Amino acid sequence: MTLAIGVPSPETASRQASALAVGAASAAAFALLYPDPFADAFFAGWVLAVVGLAAVAAVGAWTNRTPLVWVAALLTTGLAIVGMMSIGLFVAPVALLLLLAAGFSQAAGPRAGAREAILADPPSGREMLLKALAGVAAVVTGSGLVYFGAVAQPLFGACARETLSCALAKTHWGAVAVTALGLLAVCLGGWLLWRQSYVARVLASAEK
């Protein structure tokens, strides 16, 4: 669907930018990891994480789930900044494309029928409040778990050479599990808060 001849709609532009980001991330991974991808397992993990984030953003763009695109774009931008002296130059184009995809996805608006579904069966104020409180609780709890799992204790032990076998052997899997659970809780809580904010905006606009 286009706005005019040769001018893509925001939805199409978001999808195209996310697809380009996946391609750019894959090319960067090949350039950084070839010919021995797991010579440094931790480095390979960060590089492959960029590919994963680009893929997540693409899923969000193609399904009109804007928060998913924004989360992936901001995390990738953070990796580009943190890794400025190493992988940053390779990640920066991916981050830029994902930010463009997120912006276009925001402009495209929600999925078709989302607003109508809310107005057809609007939640009560009490229900929205309880969900918002659950979101806050999930974010706070998840943040605590991430701190306990990744900050208060190391996720990985030291290796003389960062090979895959050593990385797997020295990984503190309990801490990794706690951290992953915390991140999941933060994401779930953030989504709940965003959702209630969106529902509130829809209901407020319908009353005008």
BATIKE-985770 format. One record per residue: chain; z, x, y of N, C-alpha, C, O in turn; residue number from 1. Coordinates in Angstrom, 2 decimals. Example, Ala and Ser with C-alpha at 12.3 -4.5 7.8 and 13.67 -1.06 7.14 Angstrom:
<pts>
  chain      n.w      n.u      n.v     ca.w     ca.u     ca.v      c.w      c.u      c.v      o.w      o.u      o.v  resi
      A     7.80    13.19    -5.69     7.80    12.30    -4.50     7.80    13.20    -3.30     8.46    14.24    -3.32     1
      A     7.08    12.85    -2.25     7.14    13.67    -1.06     7.87    12.90     0.03     8.04    13.41     1.14     2
</pts>
This chain:
<pts>
  chain      n.w      n.u      n.v     ca.w     ca.u     ca.v      c.w      c.u      c.v      o.w      o.u      o.v  resi
      A     0.00     0.85    -1.19     0.00     0.00     0.00     0.00     0.88     1.24     0.75     1.85     1.30     1
      A    -0.83     0.56     2.23    -0.92     1.37     3.44    -0.74     0.51     4.66    -1.00    -0.70     4.64     2
      A    -0.30     1.15     5.74    -0.16     0.46     7.00    -1.51     0.33     7.69    -1.75    -0.65     8.41     3
      A    -2.37     1.28     7.49    -3.72     1.27     8.03    -4.54     2.19     7.16    -4.02     2.86     6.27     4
      A    -5.84     2.22     7.43    -6.71     3.04     6.60    -6.29     4.51     6.71    -6.26     5.07     7.81     5
      A    -5.97     5.11     5.59    -5.61     6.52     5.57    -4.19     6.82     5.98    -3.78     7.98     5.95     6
      A    -3.42     5.81     6.37    -2.03     6.02     6.80    -1.11     5.41     5.74    -1.04     4.19     5.62     7
      A    -0.40     6.24     4.99     0.45     5.70     3.92     1.67     4.98     4.48     2.15     5.31     5.57     8
      A     2.16     4.03     3.75     3.39     3.34     4.12     4.56     4.30     3.91     4.42     5.29     3.20     9
      A     5.72     4.03     4.53     6.89     4.90     4.31     7.25     5.04     2.84     7.64     6.12     2.40    10
      A     7.12     3.95     2.09     7.43     4.00     0.66     6.51     4.99    -0.07     6.97     5.80    -0.87    11
      A     5.21     4.90     0.22     4.25     5.80    -0.41     4.48     7.24     0.04     4.41     8.17    -0.76    12
      A     4.76     7.42     1.33     5.00     8.77     1.85     6.23     9.39     1.20     6.24    10.58     0.90    13
      A     7.27     8.58     0.98     8.47     9.08     0.32     8.17     9.54    -1.10     8.63    10.59    -1.54    14
      A     7.39     8.75    -1.80     7.04     9.10    -3.17     6.18    10.36    -3.22     6.37    11.22    -4.09    15
      A     5.25    10.47    -2.29     4.39    11.66    -2.26     5.20    12.91    -1.94     5.02    13.96    -2.56    16
      A     6.11    12.80    -0.97     6.93    13.96    -0.60     7.83    14.38    -1.75     8.03    15.57    -1.99    17
      A     8.38    13.40    -2.47     9.25    13.74    -3.60     8.46    14.39    -4.73     8.95    15.31    -5.38    18
      A     7.23    13.92    -4.95     6.39    14.53    -5.98     6.05    15.97    -5.61     6.06    16.86    -6.47    19
      A     5.74    16.20    -4.34     5.47    17.56    -3.88     6.71    18.44    -4.03     6.61    19.62    -4.35    20
      A     7.89    17.85    -3.79     9.13    18.61    -3.93     9.35    19.04    -5.37     9.78    20.17    -5.63    21
      A     9.05    18.15    -6.32     9.18    18.52    -7.74     8.23    19.66    -8.07     8.60    20.60    -8.77    22
      A     7.00    19.58    -7.55     6.05    20.66    -7.78     6.49    21.96    -7.15     6.37    23.02    -7.77    23
      A     7.02    21.89    -5.92     7.48    23.10    -5.24     8.68    23.71    -5.95     8.79    24.93    -6.07    24
      A     9.59    22.86    -6.43    10.77    23.35    -7.15    10.36    24.01    -8.47    10.91    25.04    -8.85    25
      A     9.41    23.42    -9.15     8.94    23.99   -10.42     8.26    25.33   -10.18     8.46    26.27   -10.94    26
      A     7.44    25.41    -9.12     6.78    26.67    -8.80     7.79    27.74    -8.42     7.65    28.90    -8.80    27
      A     8.82    27.35    -7.66     9.86    28.31    -7.28    10.62    28.80    -8.51    10.94    29.98    -8.62    28
      A    10.91    27.88    -9.43    11.61    28.27   -10.65    10.79    29.27   -11.46    11.33    30.24   -11.99    29
      A     9.50    29.03   -11.55     8.63    29.95   -12.29     8.62    31.32   -11.62     8.73    32.35   -12.28    30
      A     8.49    31.33   -10.29     8.43    32.60    -9.57     9.74    33.38    -9.67     9.73    34.61    -9.75    31
      A    10.86    32.67    -9.67    12.16    33.34    -9.69    12.60    33.77   -11.09    13.32    34.76   -11.24    32
      A    12.19    33.03   -12.10    12.72    33.27   -13.44    11.76    34.02   -14.36    12.20    34.60   -15.36    33
      A    10.48    34.02   -14.06     9.52    34.72   -14.91     9.71    36.23   -14.78     9.93    36.70   -13.67    34
      A     9.64    37.02   -15.86     9.25    36.66   -17.23    10.45    36.46   -18.17    10.26    36.09   -19.33    35
      A    11.67    36.69   -17.68    12.84    36.57   -18.55    13.79    35.54   -17.93    14.68    35.92   -17.17    36
      A    13.60    34.27   -18.23    14.31    33.22   -17.50    15.82    33.25   -17.60    16.51    32.83   -16.67    37
      A    16.36    33.76   -18.71    17.81    33.73   -18.89    18.43    35.12   -18.90    19.48    35.34   -19.52    38
      A    17.78    36.06   -18.21    18.38    37.38   -18.07    19.70    37.28   -17.32    20.65    38.00   -17.62    39
      A    19.75    36.39   -16.34    20.99    36.09   -15.62    21.18    34.57   -15.71    20.55    33.81   -14.98    40
      A    22.06    34.17   -16.61    22.20    32.74   -16.91    22.69    31.94   -15.71    22.24    30.82   -15.48    41
      A    23.61    32.51   -14.93    24.14    31.78   -13.79    23.06    31.59   -12.72    22.94    30.52   -12.13    42
      A    22.29    32.64   -12.47    21.20    32.55   -11.51    20.18    31.50   -11.97    19.71    30.68   -11.18    43
      A    19.86    31.54   -13.27    18.92    30.56   -13.82    19.46    29.14   -13.67    18.71    28.20   -13.41    44
      A    20.77    28.99   -13.83    21.38    27.68   -13.69    21.20    27.11   -12.29    20.89    25.93   -12.13    45
      A    21.41    27.95   -11.27    21.23    27.49    -9.89    19.77    27.13    -9.62    19.49    26.12    -8.96    46
      A    18.86    27.95   -10.13    17.44    27.68    -9.90    17.02    26.37   -10.57    16.32    25.56    -9.97    47
      A    17.46    26.18   -11.80    17.10    24.96   -12.52    17.79    23.73   -11.92    17.29    22.62   -12.03    48
      A    18.94    23.95   -11.29    19.61    22.83   -10.61    18.75    22.28    -9.49    18.74    21.08    -9.23    49
      A    18.02    23.17    -8.81    17.11    22.72    -7.74    16.01    21.83    -8.32    15.66    20.81    -7.74    50
      A    15.47    22.24    -9.46    14.44    21.42   -10.12    15.03    20.06   -10.50    14.39    19.02   -10.32    51
      A    16.25    20.07   -11.02    16.90    18.82   -11.39    17.14    17.91   -10.19    16.94    16.70   -10.28    52
      A    17.57    18.49    -9.08    17.81    17.69    -7.88    16.50    17.09    -7.35    16.47    15.94    -6.91    53
      A    15.43    17.87    -7.41    14.13    17.34    -6.98    13.70    16.18    -7.87    13.15    15.19    -7.39    54
      A    13.96    16.31    -9.17    13.61    15.23   -10.09    14.44    13.98    -9.81    13.92    12.86    -9.86    55
      A    15.72    14.17    -9.53    16.59    13.03    -9.20    16.09    12.33    -7.94    16.04    11.10    -7.87    56
      A    15.73    13.13    -6.94    15.21    12.55    -5.70    13.92    11.78    -5.95    13.70    10.72    -5.36    57
      A    13.08    12.32    -6.81    11.82    11.63    -7.13    12.09    10.28    -7.78    11.44     9.29    -7.47    58
      A    13.05    10.25    -8.69    13.43     8.98    -9.32    13.91     7.99    -8.26    13.55     6.82    -8.27    59
      A    14.74     8.50    -7.34    15.23     7.64    -6.27    14.11     7.12    -5.37    14.11     5.96    -4.97    60
      A    13.16     8.00    -5.06    12.06     7.60    -4.18    11.15     6.58    -4.85    10.70     5.62    -4.22    61
      A    10.87     6.79    -6.13     9.95     5.89    -6.83    10.59     4.57    -7.22     9.89     3.62    -7.56    62
      A    11.92     4.50    -7.16    12.60     3.23    -7.47    13.26     2.64    -6.22    14.01     1.67    -6.31    63
      A    12.96     3.23    -5.05    13.51     2.74    -3.77    15.03     2.75    -3.75    15.66     1.82    -3.25    64
      A    15.61     3.80    -4.29    17.06     3.98    -4.23    17.35     5.09    -3.23    17.52     6.26    -3.59    65
      A    17.41     4.70    -1.98    17.52     5.67    -0.88    18.75     6.57    -0.98    18.62     7.77    -0.75    66
      A    19.95     6.06    -1.31    21.11     6.95    -1.40    20.91     8.10    -2.38    21.37     9.22    -2.14    67
      A    20.22     7.83    -3.48    19.96     8.87    -4.46    19.10     9.99    -3.87    19.33    11.17    -4.13    68
      A    18.12     9.60    -3.07    17.25    10.59    -2.44    18.03    11.42    -1.42    17.88    12.64    -1.36    69
      A    18.87    10.75    -0.64    19.66    11.47     0.37    20.62    12.46    -0.28    20.76    13.59     0.19    70
      A    21.30    12.04    -1.33    22.26    12.93    -2.00    21.55    14.18    -2.51    22.01    15.30    -2.30    71
      A    20.42    13.98    -3.20    19.67    15.12    -3.73    19.15    16.01    -2.60    19.19    17.24    -2.72    72
      A    18.68    15.40    -1.53    18.13    16.17    -0.40    19.22    17.01     0.27    19.00    18.18     0.58    73
      A    20.38    16.41     0.49    21.46    17.14     1.16    22.03    18.25     0.28    22.35    19.33     0.77    74
      A    22.15    17.99    -1.02    22.64    19.03    -1.93    21.65    20.20    -1.98    22.05    21.36    -2.00    75
      A    20.36    19.88    -2.02    19.35    20.94    -2.05    19.36    21.74    -0.75    19.22    22.96    -0.76    76
      A    19.54    21.04     0.37    19.64    21.74     1.65    20.85    22.66     1.67    20.78    23.78     2.18    77
      A    21.96    22.19     1.11    23.15    23.03     1.02    22.91    24.27     0.18    23.35    25.36     0.54    78
      A    22.20    24.12    -0.93    21.88    25.27    -1.77    20.97    26.25    -1.03    21.12    27.47    -1.17    79
      A    20.04    25.72    -0.25    19.14    26.60     0.51    19.92    27.41     1.53    19.63    28.58     1.76    80
      A    20.92    26.78     2.16    21.72    27.48     3.17    22.65    28.50     2.51    22.73    29.65     2.96    81
      A    23.34    28.07     1.45    24.27    28.98     0.77    23.52    30.17     0.16    24.01    31.30     0.19    82
      A    22.34    29.90    -0.39    21.57    30.97    -1.04    20.54    31.60    -0.13    19.51    32.08    -0.60    83
      A    20.81    31.60     1.17    19.83    32.08     2.14    19.38    33.52     1.85    18.23    33.87     2.09    84
      A    20.30    34.34     1.34    19.97    35.74     1.11    19.39    35.99    -0.28    19.04    37.12    -0.61    85
      A    19.27    34.94    -1.09    18.71    35.14    -2.43    17.58    34.14    -2.71    16.41    34.47    -2.55    86
      A    17.95    32.92    -3.11    16.92    31.94    -3.46    16.58    31.01    -2.30    15.72    30.14    -2.43    87
      A    17.25    31.20    -1.17    17.10    30.27    -0.05    15.68    30.07     0.42    15.27    28.95     0.70    88
      A    14.91    31.17     0.50    13.54    31.05     0.99    12.67    30.24     0.03    11.72    29.58     0.46    89
      A    12.99    30.29    -1.25    12.23    29.52    -2.23    12.67    28.05    -2.24    11.87    27.16    -2.51    90
      A    13.94    27.83    -1.94    14.49    26.47    -1.98    14.21    25.70    -0.69    14.13    24.48    -0.70    91
      A    14.07    26.42     0.42    13.89    25.76     1.72    12.72    24.77     1.75    12.90    23.67     2.26    92
      A    11.54    25.12     1.23    10.45    24.13     1.23    10.78    22.88     0.43    10.41    21.77     0.80    93
      A    11.50    23.07    -0.68    11.91    21.92    -1.49    12.86    21.04    -0.69    12.73    19.81    -0.68    94
      A    13.82    21.67    -0.03    14.79    20.91     0.77    14.09    20.14     1.89    14.42    18.99     2.15    95
      A    13.13    20.78     2.54    12.40    20.12     3.63    11.64    18.90     3.12    11.66    17.84     3.74    96
      A    10.97    19.06     1.99    10.22    17.94     1.41    11.16    16.80     1.00    10.82    15.63     1.16    97
      A    12.32    17.16     0.47    13.27    16.11     0.06    13.87    15.40     1.27    14.12    14.19     1.22    98
      A    14.10    16.13     2.35    14.59    15.48     3.57    13.53    14.52     4.12    13.86    13.44     4.60    99
      A    12.27    14.94     4.05    11.19    14.04     4.46    11.15    12.80     3.57    10.99    11.67     4.04   100
      A    11.29    13.02     2.25    11.28    11.90     1.32    12.43    10.95     1.61    12.26     9.73     1.56   101
      A    13.60    11.50     1.92    14.76    10.66     2.22    14.54     9.86     3.50    14.87     8.68     3.58   102
      A    13.98    10.52     4.51    13.71     9.83     5.77    12.71     8.70     5.60    12.91     7.61     6.13   103
      A    11.65     8.96     4.86    10.65     7.92     4.62    11.24     6.79     3.77    10.95     5.61     3.99   104
      A    12.08     7.16     2.79    12.70     6.14     1.96    13.63     5.25     2.79    13.70     4.04     2.57   105
      A    14.33     5.87     3.73    15.20     5.10     4.63    14.37     4.13     5.47    14.75     2.98     5.68   106
      A    13.22     4.62     5.94    12.35     3.77     6.76    11.73     2.64     5.94    11.46     1.56     6.46   107
      A    11.51     2.90     4.65    10.90     1.88     3.79    11.83     0.70     3.55    11.37    -0.41     3.30   108
      A    13.14     0.95     3.62    14.08    -0.14     3.42    14.42    -0.34     1.95    13.95     0.41     1.10   109
      A    15.22    -1.35     1.65    15.68    -1.58     0.28    14.58    -2.11    -0.62    13.49    -2.45    -0.16   110
      A    14.88    -2.16    -1.91    13.93    -2.69    -2.88    13.61    -4.15    -2.58    14.42    -4.88    -2.00   111
      A    12.42    -4.55    -2.97    12.00    -5.93    -2.75    12.96    -6.89    -3.44    13.28    -6.72    -4.61   112
      A    13.41    -7.88    -2.69    14.29    -8.88    -3.26    15.76    -8.56    -3.16    16.60    -9.41    -3.46   113
      A    16.12    -7.33    -2.74    17.53    -6.96    -2.69    18.28    -7.80    -1.65    19.37    -8.31    -1.92   114
      A    17.69    -7.94    -0.48    18.33    -8.74     0.58    18.44   -10.20     0.16    19.47   -10.85     0.37   115
      A    17.37   -10.72    -0.42    17.36   -12.12    -0.84    18.41   -12.39    -1.92    19.04   -13.44    -1.93   116
      A    18.59   -11.42    -2.82    19.57   -11.59    -3.88    20.99   -11.65    -3.32    21.83   -12.41    -3.81   117
      A    21.25   -10.86    -2.29    22.58   -10.88    -1.67    22.83   -12.21    -0.97    23.90   -12.80    -1.11   118
      A    21.83   -12.67    -0.23    21.99   -13.92     0.51    22.07   -15.13    -0.42    22.70   -16.14    -0.08   119
      A    21.43   -15.03    -1.58    21.46   -16.16    -2.52    22.83   -16.32    -3.16    23.24   -17.43    -3.49   120
      A    23.54   -15.22    -3.32    24.88   -15.27    -3.93    25.79   -14.29    -3.20    26.16   -13.26    -3.76   121
      A    26.16   -14.61    -1.96    26.95   -13.66    -1.15    28.36   -13.48    -1.71    29.00   -14.45    -2.11   122
      A    28.84   -12.24    -1.73    30.21   -12.00    -2.20    31.22   -12.43    -1.15    30.90   -12.51     0.04   123
      A    32.42   -12.70    -1.58    33.48   -13.06    -0.64    34.00   -11.81     0.06    33.78   -10.69    -0.40   124
      A    34.68   -12.03     1.17    35.26   -10.90     1.89    36.27   -10.16     1.04    36.35    -8.93     1.09   125
      A    37.04   -10.90     0.26    38.05   -10.27    -0.61    37.38    -9.40    -1.67    37.84    -8.29    -1.96   126
      A    36.29    -9.90    -2.23    35.57    -9.12    -3.25    35.01    -7.83    -2.66    35.10    -6.77    -3.28   127
      A    34.45    -7.92    -1.47    33.91    -6.72    -0.82    35.01    -5.72    -0.50    34.83    -4.52    -0.66   128
      A    36.16    -6.24    -0.05    37.28    -5.35     0.28    37.78    -4.63    -0.96    38.05    -3.43    -0.91   129
      A    37.91    -5.36    -2.06    38.40    -4.74    -3.30    37.43    -3.66    -3.79    37.85    -2.60    -4.25   130
      A    36.13    -3.93    -3.68    35.15    -2.94    -4.11    35.17    -1.71    -3.19    35.03    -0.58    -3.65   131
      A    35.35    -1.95    -1.90    35.43    -0.83    -0.97    36.67     0.03    -1.25    36.60     1.26    -1.23   132
      A    37.80    -0.63    -1.53    39.02     0.11    -1.87    38.84     0.89    -3.17    39.33     2.01    -3.31   133
      A    38.14     0.28    -4.13    37.86     0.98    -5.38    36.99     2.20    -5.12    37.17     3.25    -5.74   134
      A    36.04     2.07    -4.19    35.19     3.20    -3.83    35.99     4.33    -3.21    35.80     5.50    -3.55   135
      A    36.90     3.98    -2.30    37.74     5.00    -1.67    38.61     5.69    -2.72    38.75     6.91    -2.72   136
      A    39.19     4.89    -3.62    40.05     5.45    -4.67    39.25     6.39    -5.57    39.74     7.45    -5.97   137
      A    38.01     6.01    -5.89    37.18     6.85    -6.75    36.83     8.16    -6.06    36.85     9.22    -6.69   138
      A    36.52     8.10    -4.77    36.18     9.32    -4.02    37.39    10.25    -3.95    37.27    11.46    -4.17   139
      A    38.56     9.69    -3.63    39.77    10.51    -3.52    40.14    11.12    -4.87    40.43    12.31    -4.97   140
      A    40.12    10.29    -5.91    40.45    10.79    -7.25    39.44    11.84    -7.71    39.82    12.88    -8.25   141
      A    38.16    11.56    -7.48    37.12    12.51    -7.88    37.25    13.83    -7.14    37.06    14.89    -7.73   142
      A    37.56    13.76    -5.85    37.73    14.99    -5.08    38.89    15.82    -5.63    38.81    17.04    -5.70   143
      A    39.97    15.13    -6.01    41.10    15.83    -6.60    40.74    16.49    -7.92    41.15    17.62    -8.20   144
      A    39.96    15.79    -8.74    39.54    16.36   -10.01    38.63    17.58    -9.81    38.74    18.57   -10.53   145
      A    37.72    17.48    -8.83    36.85    18.62    -8.54    37.66    19.82    -8.08    37.40    20.95    -8.48   146
      A    38.65    19.57    -7.23    39.50    20.67    -6.76    40.25    21.30    -7.93    40.31    22.53    -8.06   147
      A    40.83    20.45    -8.78    41.59    20.97    -9.91    40.69    21.71   -10.90    41.08    22.73   -11.47   148
      A    39.47    21.19   -11.11    38.59    21.78   -12.12    37.82    22.99   -11.65    37.59    23.91   -12.43   149
      A    37.42    23.01   -10.36    36.52    24.07    -9.90    37.13    25.01    -8.87    36.62    26.12    -8.68   150
      A    38.20    24.59    -8.20    38.79    25.43    -7.15    40.10    26.05    -7.61    40.33    27.25    -7.43   151
      A    40.96    25.24    -8.19    42.27    25.74    -8.61    42.18    26.67    -9.81    43.11    27.43   -10.07   152
      A    41.08    26.62   -10.53    40.89    27.50   -11.68    39.41    27.86   -11.78    38.56    27.10   -11.32   153
      A    39.09    29.00   -12.38    37.67    29.39   -12.48    36.94    28.57   -13.54    37.50    28.21   -14.58   154
      A    35.68    28.30   -13.26    34.85    27.61   -14.25    34.32    28.57   -15.31    34.09    28.18   -16.45   155
      A    34.13    29.82   -14.91    33.53    30.80   -15.81    34.33    32.09   -15.79    34.91    32.47   -14.78   156
      A    34.34    32.75   -16.94    34.94    34.07   -17.02    33.93    35.14   -16.64    32.75    34.86   -16.45   157
      A    34.41    36.37   -16.54    33.55    37.47   -16.14    32.74    37.99   -17.32    33.22    38.04   -18.45   158
      A    31.49    38.37   -17.03    30.61    38.96   -18.04    30.07    40.29   -17.52    29.77    40.42   -16.33   159
      A    29.97    41.27   -18.40    29.37    42.54   -18.00    27.91    42.33   -17.63    27.43    42.88   -16.64   160
      A    27.21    41.53   -18.43    25.85    41.11   -18.13    25.80    39.60   -18.25    26.28    39.02   -19.23   161
      A    25.22    38.96   -17.26    25.24    37.49   -17.21    24.18    36.89   -18.13    23.30    36.15   -17.69   162
      A    24.29    37.21   -19.41    23.35    36.65   -20.38    23.78    35.23   -20.75    24.92    34.83   -20.49   163
      A    22.87    34.49   -21.36    23.17    33.11   -21.72    24.30    33.04   -22.74    25.18    32.19   -22.63   164
      A    24.28    33.93   -23.72    25.32    33.90   -24.75    26.69    34.20   -24.17    27.68    33.57   -24.54   165
      A    26.74    35.17   -23.25    28.02    35.50   -22.62    28.49    34.36   -21.72    29.67    34.02   -21.70   166
      A    27.55    33.78   -20.99    27.91    32.67   -20.09    28.49    31.50   -20.88    29.47    30.89   -20.46   167
      A    27.87    31.19   -22.02    28.37    30.09   -22.84    29.74    30.42   -23.43    30.61    29.55   -23.53   168
      A    29.92    31.68   -23.82    31.18    32.08   -24.43    32.31    32.12   -23.41    33.46    31.84   -23.74   169
      A    31.99    32.46   -22.17    33.02    32.63   -21.14    33.23    31.37   -20.29    34.07    31.35   -19.39   170
      A    32.48    30.33   -20.58    32.64    29.09   -19.81    33.94    28.40   -20.19    34.25    28.24   -21.37   171
      A    34.68    27.98   -19.19    35.90    27.21   -19.43    35.50    25.73   -19.47    35.46    25.05   -18.44   172
      A    35.21    25.26   -20.66    34.60    23.94   -20.81    35.51    22.81   -20.37    35.04    21.77   -19.91   173
      A    36.81    23.00   -20.51    37.73    21.98   -20.03    37.63    21.79   -18.53    37.60    20.66   -18.03   174
      A    37.57    22.91   -17.80    37.43    22.85   -16.35    36.09    22.26   -15.95    35.99    21.51   -14.98   175
      A    35.04    22.61   -16.71    33.71    22.05   -16.43    33.72    20.54   -16.62    33.14    19.80   -15.82   176
      A    34.37    20.07   -17.69    34.43    18.64   -17.96    35.19    17.90   -16.86    34.76    16.83   -16.42   177
      A    36.30    18.47   -16.41    37.08    17.85   -15.34    36.26    17.80   -14.05    36.27    16.80   -13.34   178
      A    35.56    18.89   -13.76    34.73    18.94   -12.55    33.60    17.92   -12.62    33.34    17.21   -11.64   179
      A    32.95    17.83   -13.77    31.86    16.87   -13.93    32.37    15.44   -13.78    31.72    14.60   -13.15   180
      A    33.53    15.17   -14.35    34.13    13.84   -14.22    34.45    13.53   -12.76    34.25    12.41   -12.29   181
      A    34.96    14.54   -12.05    35.27    14.35   -10.64    34.02    14.08    -9.81    34.03    13.20    -8.95   182
      A    32.96    14.83   -10.07    31.72    14.61    -9.34    31.16    13.22    -9.62    30.64    12.55    -8.72   183
      A    31.26    12.79   -10.87    30.79    11.45   -11.22    31.60    10.38   -10.48    31.04     9.40   -10.00   184
      A    32.91    10.59   -10.39    33.76     9.63    -9.68    33.42     9.59    -8.19    33.39     8.52    -7.59   185
      A    33.17    10.76    -7.61    32.80    10.81    -6.19    31.49    10.08    -5.96    31.35     9.32    -5.00   186
      A    30.52    10.31    -6.83    29.22     9.64    -6.69    29.36     8.12    -6.83    28.78     7.36    -6.06   187
      A    30.14     7.70    -7.81    30.35     6.27    -8.02    31.06     5.64    -6.82    30.68     4.57    -6.35   188
      A    32.09     6.32    -6.34    32.82     5.81    -5.19    31.95     5.76    -3.94    32.00     4.80    -3.18   189
      A    31.16     6.81    -3.74    30.25     6.82    -2.60    29.24     5.70    -2.66    28.91     5.08    -1.65   190
      A    28.73     5.45    -3.88    27.77     4.35    -4.03    28.42     3.00    -3.74    27.82     2.15    -3.09   191
      A    29.65     2.81    -4.21    30.35     1.55    -3.94    30.54     1.34    -2.44    30.34     0.23    -1.93   192
      A    30.92     2.39    -1.75    31.13     2.28    -0.30    29.82     1.99     0.42    29.76     1.14     1.31   193
      A    28.75     2.70     0.02    27.45     2.46     0.65    26.99     1.03     0.38    26.45     0.37     1.26   194
      A    27.20     0.57    -0.85    26.75    -0.77    -1.22    27.46    -1.84    -0.41    26.83    -2.78     0.07   195
      A    28.77    -1.70    -0.25    29.50    -2.70     0.52    29.09    -2.67     1.99    29.04    -3.70     2.65   196
      A    28.80    -1.48     2.49    28.32    -1.36     3.87    26.98    -2.07     4.04    26.75    -2.76     5.02   197
      A    26.10    -1.88     3.06    24.79    -2.52     3.13    24.91    -4.04     3.03    24.27    -4.77     3.78   198
      A    25.74    -4.51     2.10    25.94    -5.96     1.95    26.50    -6.55     3.24    26.08    -7.62     3.67   199
      A    27.45    -5.85     3.86    28.03    -6.35     5.10    26.98    -6.44     6.20    26.97    -7.40     6.98   200
      A    26.08    -5.46     6.27    25.02    -5.49     7.29    24.06    -6.65     7.05    23.63    -7.32     7.98   201
      A    23.74    -6.89     5.78    22.83    -7.99     5.45    23.45    -9.33     5.83    22.80   -10.18     6.44   202
      A    24.72    -9.51     5.49    25.39   -10.77     5.80    25.54   -10.96     7.31    25.41   -12.07     7.82   203
      A    25.82    -9.86     8.02    25.98    -9.96     9.47    24.66   -10.31    10.14    24.63   -11.11    11.08   204
      A    23.56    -9.72     9.66    22.26   -10.01    10.26    21.82   -11.45     9.97    21.11   -12.06    10.77   205
      A    22.25   -11.99     8.83    21.87   -13.36     8.47    22.58   -14.38     9.34    22.10   -15.50     9.51   206
      A    23.74   -14.00     9.90    24.51   -14.93    10.72    24.01   -15.00    12.15    24.39   -15.89    12.91   207
      A    23.14   -14.05    12.53    22.66   -14.03    13.92    21.58   -15.09    14.13    21.06   -15.22    15.23   208
</pts>
